[in-house]
Amino acid sequence: MTLNENNTQSNINEVSSHSGTRYWGNVEVIEEGETYRISRVEIKPRHGIKPQIHYHRHEHWVVVSGVAKVTCGEQEILLNRNQSTYVPAATLHKVENPGHIPLVILEIQNGEYLGEDDTERPYELNLVKSVSENE
């Protein structure tokens, strides 16, 4: 743990428990402090992160390469390289890679609590029904 120029503690390039390989791609934590985390997120072509909600943190996503299909609340947008979006706390959101090359985004999480137990996945909790379940 190091002190940055603002005299707050941060982990720079140290291995984080949030880093690792997922079925949809890979997450690498670049820097982490008490109230923020900066990660490099790579999503495989035709894969995505399941819909989720965080109640105590906001997220900013910046597309480094590829195309991101982002759903935030009821809004769906496509983001290209150098474009970004903001995900407010308590908002159902997901990101997908509709393209043929890996999607790389920088994710900045900011909030008073960054624990993984602040992540809810409504489809896994049966809070939201898929279209096929309604038929």
RAFEN-V413215 format. One record per residue. N is the residue number from 1. OMEGA is omega as a letter, one per 30 degrees, with the letter a starting at -180 (* if undefined). D_CENTER is the distance of its C-alpha to the mean C-alpha in Angstrom with 2 decimals. Layout:
# RAFEN-V413215
n=N omega=OMEGA d_center=D_CENTER
n=N omega=OMEGA d_center=D_CENTER
This chain:
# RAFEN-V413215
n=1 omega=a d_center=23.42
n=2 omega=l d_center=24.55
n=3 omega=l d_center=25.42
n=4 omega=a d_center=23.99
n=5 omega=l d_center=26.15
n=6 omega=a d_center=25.36
n=7 omega=l d_center=26.64
n=8 omega=a d_center=23.44
n=9 omega=l d_center=22.32
n=10 omega=l d_center=19.50
n=11 omega=l d_center=18.76
n=12 omega=l d_center=18.80
n=13 omega=l d_center=18.43
n=14 omega=a d_center=19.20
n=15 omega=a d_center=17.86
n=16 omega=l d_center=15.23
n=17 omega=l d_center=15.00
n=18 omega=l d_center=11.20
n=19 omega=l d_center=12.02
n=20 omega=a d_center=13.36
n=21 omega=l d_center=13.87
n=22 omega=l d_center=12.53
n=23 omega=a d_center=14.51
n=24 omega=a d_center=12.19
n=25 omega=a d_center=11.91
n=26 omega=l d_center=11.17
n=27 omega=l d_center=9.13
n=28 omega=l d_center=11.39
n=29 omega=a d_center=11.33
n=30 omega=a d_center=13.52
n=31 omega=a d_center=14.52
n=32 omega=l d_center=14.28
n=33 omega=a d_center=16.52
n=34 omega=a d_center=17.48
n=35 omega=l d_center=15.42
n=36 omega=l d_center=12.65
n=37 omega=l d_center=10.47
n=38 omega=a d_center=9.91
n=39 omega=l d_center=8.37
n=40 omega=a d_center=9.35
n=41 omega=l d_center=7.42
n=42 omega=a d_center=10.22
n=43 omega=a d_center=10.54
n=44 omega=l d_center=14.19
n=45 omega=l d_center=16.34
n=46 omega=l d_center=16.64
n=47 omega=l d_center=13.69
n=48 omega=l d_center=10.43
n=49 omega=a d_center=7.92
n=50 omega=l d_center=10.13
n=51 omega=a d_center=10.26
n=52 omega=l d_center=9.27
n=53 omega=l d_center=10.31
n=54 omega=a d_center=10.18
n=55 omega=a d_center=13.63
n=56 omega=l d_center=13.79
n=57 omega=l d_center=10.90
n=58 omega=l d_center=9.74
n=59 omega=l d_center=6.89
n=60 omega=l d_center=8.19
n=61 omega=l d_center=7.27
n=62 omega=l d_center=10.41
n=63 omega=l d_center=11.63
n=64 omega=l d_center=13.83
n=65 omega=a d_center=15.36
n=66 omega=a d_center=15.57
n=67 omega=l d_center=14.78
n=68 omega=l d_center=11.67
n=69 omega=a d_center=12.62
n=70 omega=l d_center=10.49
n=71 omega=a d_center=11.75
n=72 omega=a d_center=11.55
n=73 omega=l d_center=14.45
n=74 omega=a d_center=17.34
n=75 omega=l d_center=16.45
n=76 omega=a d_center=15.50
n=77 omega=l d_center=15.38
n=78 omega=l d_center=15.48
n=79 omega=l d_center=14.31
n=80 omega=l d_center=16.26
n=81 omega=l d_center=16.41
n=82 omega=l d_center=16.57
n=83 omega=a d_center=15.15
n=84 omega=l d_center=12.34
n=85 omega=a d_center=11.14
n=86 omega=l d_center=10.60
n=87 omega=l d_center=9.11
n=88 omega=l d_center=11.82
n=89 omega=l d_center=12.02
n=90 omega=l d_center=13.61
n=91 omega=l d_center=12.36
n=92 omega=a d_center=11.67
n=93 omega=l d_center=8.90
n=94 omega=l d_center=7.85
n=95 omega=a d_center=7.65
n=96 omega=l d_center=10.67
n=97 omega=a d_center=12.84
n=98 omega=a d_center=16.30
n=99 omega=a d_center=17.96
n=100 omega=l d_center=20.11
n=101 omega=l d_center=18.52
n=102 omega=l d_center=15.29
n=103 omega=l d_center=12.35
n=104 omega=l d_center=11.16
n=105 omega=l d_center=8.66
n=106 omega=a d_center=8.60
n=107 omega=l d_center=5.79
n=108 omega=l d_center=8.04
n=109 omega=a d_center=7.82
n=110 omega=l d_center=11.36
n=111 omega=a d_center=13.47
n=112 omega=a d_center=16.51
n=113 omega=a d_center=14.96
n=114 omega=a d_center=11.90
n=115 omega=l d_center=13.33
n=116 omega=l d_center=11.83
n=117 omega=l d_center=14.55
n=118 omega=l d_center=12.87
n=119 omega=l d_center=10.58
n=120 omega=l d_center=12.76
n=121 omega=a d_center=12.75
n=122 omega=l d_center=15.69
n=123 omega=l d_center=16.92
n=124 omega=l d_center=17.43
n=125 omega=a d_center=19.15
n=126 omega=l d_center=21.18
n=127 omega=l d_center=20.33
n=128 omega=l d_center=19.77
n=129 omega=l d_center=22.10
n=130 omega=a d_center=21.44
n=131 omega=a d_center=23.93
n=132 omega=l d_center=25.98
n=133 omega=a d_center=26.52
n=134 omega=a d_center=28.07
n=135 omega=* d_center=30.67
